[in-house]
Amino acid sequence: MSLAEIETEVKRRRTFAIIAHPDAGKTTLTEKLLLYGGAIQLAGAVKARKQGKSATSDWMAMEKERGISITSAALQFEYNGSILNLLDTPGHEDFSEDTYRTLMAADTAVMVLDAGKGVEPQTVKLFRVCRDRGIPIITFINKMDRPTKDLYSLLDEIEKVLGIKAVPDVWPLGTGFDFKGVYDLRDQQLYLFDRTPGGKQKAGFRVAGPHDKTLDEQFDAEIVQAFRDQIELVSGGIGAVDVDAFLKGNETPVYFGSAVNNFGIELFLNKFLNLAPPPDHIPLRDGSYLDPVQAPFSAFVFKVQANMNKAHRDRIAFLRVCSGVFERGLNVNHNRLEKQVKLSSSFAFFGQDRNTVDLAYPGDIIGLVNPGTFKIGDVLSSGTAPALRPLPSFAPELFATISCKDTLQLKSFKKGLDQLAEEGILHLFSSRTIGGGVPIIGAMGKLQFEVFQRRLKDEYNADTNLQILPYTVSRWIDRADQTKLPSNVNLVEDMFGNLSLLFDSEWDMNYFQKNNETIQLLNAPPIDALELN
């Protein structure tokens, strides 16, 4: 394949993640983008219903029951000649580690805010990850059909809390029950929307001018006049979106809408395609960028998932293609194993559904059947592995021992423990001093423990007992420091051979550090810590 053909395919692609605080409407927006992109015919209900359809990106049993996303999902679809790779991330803060790693595979982030709540804590955390990665951010202010904050206050909050200039590209006509449409500040056209039953089908719309007399006849005169005053003020006082400032991460274009009612979604999708960059800026450790067209094939594993489809019962490693062309059957160098592997079983995903993929280009997300060959952070390449920035690791803050209730289920329990720990949503530890040899799991939040137990039951038929441990802080140490440790420490080893110390509190950790100054406590495993410095 010629470089010109590769370049054409790269320019067609948009790889993006949607980030939000829980309940801001992230999964609903995902469904509606798929609806308007033509990827689905009816948008699925996000909240669980006895007769309802679950969201396309939510395939796990607990996701369908609770109406929340607890694992990231990859969804590829074509729209107006472009290939969109949408990464739906968990909204719940307990699964932030999975979200952070998924963001490493994205070129753009769509930040969803609740119009009535503004910038919330999880939004701030995810925004900082995007800022560190250099990912440009587009803001979608959702739930405009409900009571909202003052719109100018929302823009000001984004700027003050996140430290980024917020520039509206559209402006709403009315808010709450009076929300009737959005005005394109650039094209100077007003899109008036019609409600659809349940929001499952595309909403129709009519185009009008902001000063059309029909507006005064259809809507409350006070609302219409306030709208006209606002767009004049916004146009003159804030100005238009600066694309260069957006790409540099200094500015976020802002859109308003109601995902549940489909108001503003089609306009947002069209605007997104024009603004979002193609996959041409994968950052390297030295601050430079990888050329996706000129460089040979390279990709990295950002997610491992077991049992996505009960009919297959296999594990899947998700790759983000960084450069060159992926071809099924390609022999590549595996950086961690230091040997060549053949990429023969490859799939493109749409939620849980899979289709064999023969070719993939930079920006694409593909899945490989994983018999244990691939782990999170692995780099695969045709030539020398590019020096990609390492994926983030986080020290867990909650710990528990986990054991199998029935000895007849022990084999399945051990298999499930190893395979689910490979996914990286939990840390699996072993210790001779804590729990009498019973496995220890570490997490960022309690919901992870519940999901872990439920998946062991559903996917491996293993009932378990879980006992919460008193530790709230952990730090990795270099293996060379093991000989310097006092005898009373709580030392554990993770599944990759890294050593960690567990502490009851921050005070205990600081006291230990004060009395053992030669031992360095690390926020990431030793190898990652060196790469991140």
Sequence and secondary structure as in RCSB ss.txt:
>XXXX:A:sequence
MSLAEIETEVKRRRTFAIIAHPDAGKTTLTEKLLLYGGAIQLAGAVKARKQGKSATSDWMAMEKERGISITSAAL
QFEYNGSILNLLDTPGHEDFSEDTYRTLMAADTAVMVLDAGKGVEPQTVKLFRVCRDRGIPIITFINKMDRPTKD
LYSLLDEIEKVLGIKAVPDVWPLGTGFDFKGVYDLRDQQLYLFDRTPGGKQKAGFRVAGPHDKTLDEQFDAEIVQ
AFRDQIELVSGGIGAVDVDAFLKGNETPVYFGSAVNNFGIELFLNKFLNLAPPPDHIPLRDGSYLDPVQAPFSAF
VFKVQANMNKAHRDRIAFLRVCSGVFERGLNVNHNRLEKQVKLSSSFAFFGQDRNTVDLAYPGDIIGLVNPGTFK
IGDVLSSGTAPALRPLPSFAPELFATISCKDTLQLKSFKKGLDQLAEEGILHLFSSRTIGGGVPIIGAMGKLQFE
VFQRRLKDEYNADTNLQILPYTVSRWIDRADQTKLPSNVNLVEDMFGNLSLLFDSEWDMNYFQKNNETIQLLNAP
PIDALELN
>XXXX:A:secstr
  HHHHHHHHHHEEEEEEEESTTSSHHHHHHHHHHHTTS SS   SS  SS    TT  SHHHHHHT   S EEE
EEEETTEEEEEEE   SGGGHHHHHHHHTT SEEEEEEETTTBS HHHHHHHHHHHHHT  EEEEEE TTS    
HHHHHHHHHHHH SEEEESEEEES GGG  EEEETTTTEEEEE   GGG S   EEEE TT HHHHHHS HHHHH
HHHHHHHHHHHHT    HHHHHTTSEEEEEE BTTTTBTHHHHHHHHHHHS  S  EEBTTS EE TTTS  EEE
EEEEEE SSTTT  EEEEEEEEES EETTEEEEETTTTEEEEE SEEEEETTEEEE SEE TT EEEEE SS   
TT EEESSS   B        SEEEEEEES GGGHHHHHHHHHHHHHTTSSEEEE SSSGGG  EEEESSHHHHH
HHHHHHHHHH   EEEEE S  EEEEE GGGGGG  TT EEEEETTS EEEEESSHHHHHHHHHH TTS  BSS 
HHHHHHH 
